[in-house]
């Protein structure tokens, strides 16, 4: 066994053997017993193509505009450029509509120069009337298509802008989440005194699910304009920060918060207080 030129092929050289080749059937569900071909050889060389196992360097330009691969400076520049493009598209949209239509309030019209007969098409010939209606329909159809394409482009740009802002906040929120999860996990090890891994692992998974669900929900809500990007990316940290501080304080006090006897005593106190109030 040896490699070829540039490690492109792997050669397997065999001596004094037999080669078997089964006859393939068109329908694999039916078990049809057919003879197989057998060949005797003195030497045989088998070549394997290793092109699919070679690592190729990806094109950097393919990922240059992806927000996940940008640093903070690139994300800020990308967000600024997208905001400028959105502003330019809105200005072009307004100019296009103003050039096609004239919008004016009724109160601001000069009534002395207002001639109702000039706006009537009843006195026009049938040919001019059809031409006027056709021109108006073409103008409306053109502006409707322009408005539809502009709205689609603005939605796409706004989504890219939100993704850039989300990735910018993610670089800080993930780092802060590591600190919060540490503040939750470290006190749990000292507070939970039950032996084994069952209870600590169960509670840790519960806290991680709370963080994961709130993080995903906040990110999707920010993309859908339900909440702001800042609120969506930091909502999980806002939820877990008080919990982490509470557990850290309880661990510093050597609390027995997660022990069963603690909850039993707490329930007995509530029961006694309730009975005293009732009596």
RAFENWO-V636759 format. One record per residue. N is the residue number from 1. PSI is psi in whole degrees, -180 to 180 (* if undefined). Layout:
# RAFENWO-V636759
n: {N N}
psi: {PSI PSI}
This chain:
# RAFENWO-V636759
n: {1 2 3 4 5 6 7 8 9 10 11 12 13 14 15 16 17 18 19 20 21 22 23 24 25 26 27 28 29 30 31 32 33 34 35 36 37 38 39 40 41 42 43 44 45 46 47 48 49 50 51 52 53 54 55 56 57 58 59 60 61 62 63 64 65 66 67 68 69 70 71 72 73 74 75 76 77 78 79 80 81 82 83 84 85 86 87 88 89 90 91 92 93 94 95 96 97 98 99 100 101 102 103 104 105 106 107 108 109 110 111 112 113 114 115 116 117 118 119 120 121 122 123 124 125 126 127 128 129 130 131 132 133 134 135 136 137 138 139 140 141 142 143 144 145 146 147 148 149 150 151 152 153 154 155 156 157 158 159 160 161 162 163 164 165 166 167 168 169 170 171 172 173 174 175 176 177 178 179 180 181 182 183 184 185 186 187 188 189 190 191 192 193 194 195 196 197 198 199 200 201 202 203 204 205 206 207 208 209 210 211 212 213 214 215 216 217 218 219 220 221 222 223 224 225 226 227 228 229 230 231 232 233 234 235 236 237 238 239 240 241 242 243 244 245 246 247 248 249 250 251 252 253 254 255 256 257 258 259 260 261 262 263 264 265 266 267 268 269 270 271 272 273 274 275 276 277 278 279}
psi: {129 163 154 -159 134 21 29 -36 149 123 134 112 123 154 139 73 -172 143 128 140 117 148 122 139 154 -33 104 -16 -31 127 99 124 111 155 153 159 134 133 134 142 151 -48 144 137 125 133 131 128 124 18 -34 -16 -6 138 128 141 127 154 122 -30 -24 -31 11 -29 9 128 -31 -23 11 152 -177 -41 -44 -38 -40 -43 -39 -42 -40 -42 -39 -39 -40 -39 -41 -42 -41 -41 -37 -39 -43 -38 -44 -42 -38 -44 -39 -34 -23 -35 158 119 124 139 150 -36 -26 -2 145 104 -23 -30 3 116 107 -32 -26 -23 5 137 8 -26 -5 156 164 -37 -46 -36 -44 -39 -40 -43 -40 -42 -43 -40 -42 -40 -44 -41 -40 -44 -32 -43 -40 -42 -40 -45 -37 -42 -42 -42 -40 -38 -42 -44 -40 -37 -41 -38 -42 -40 -40 -43 -37 -45 -33 -45 -32 -35 -27 -39 -36 -40 -42 -35 -34 -40 -42 -44 -31 -41 -23 -44 -41 -47 -31 -36 -30 -26 -45 111 6 137 160 -176 -6 -60 -47 -42 -40 -46 -37 -42 -38 -45 -38 -39 -38 -45 -46 -46 -45 -35 -47 -42 -43 -41 -45 -37 -36 -39 -30 11 23 -43 172 165 -39 -44 -41 -37 -17 4 -35 -38 -37 -34 -42 -18 -49 -36 -42 -40 -39 -46 -35 -42 -41 -37 -36 -26 3 50 156 43 -36 6 151 -38 -33 -44 -34 -46 -38 -42 -39 -38 -43 -40 -44 -41 -41 -40 -38 -41 -36 -36 *}
